[in-house]
Amino acid sequence: MAIPVVLVLGFSNIFADALAMGVGEFLSSKAENEWILSERRRENWEMENYPEGEIREMIDIYESRGMSREDATKVIETMARYKDFFVDIMMAEELQLQVPEEDHKVESMKEGVVMFCSFATFGSLPLLGYVVFPALFPDLATESLFAAACIITGLVLFGMGCVKSIFSAANWFICGLETLLLGGACATVSYTVAQFVDGLIGSEA
């Protein structure tokens, strides 16, 4: 396949995938936040209509975590005086849900943009080999360019794993190797399926 075709198809596919991932991230984040807010409205209604039951549930939760009944009652009854605050506490303690900010749609949009930019950036790096290497080595064979792209892809995957380790307590090498192996496995499966389909189409032509 000619290099310009690889670049056109590659960048077009990356842009389409990045756009789909970004939109998907925005919609999923927005839907999750809207569901959490609907749960908060339900908890707020229950607090308005059955405050004794909600308070008793929270006392039971705190007691199950090691507080004495007396201390749990004091703490919960004090917090229950502040309704909005107490409903948020119920969301966290009873439902294990974090109430989103009022501008949650903006935050969801930011998450979608970050996903789009990340996918587009890291997805484009392997294709740069088809831009840089032909400029440096005009006589480089197509097979060599493919091998170079595979190596660059591996380095990018390993680098992504190392970056991920910054935000966790895991070892950077283990994170990098894990991302490399998982990403490499996915790429291998995709390549194998493409070769199989290409073989089928070629045999029928």
Order of alpha helices (4+ residues) and beta strands (2+ residues): alpha-alpha-alpha-alpha-alpha-alpha-alpha-alpha
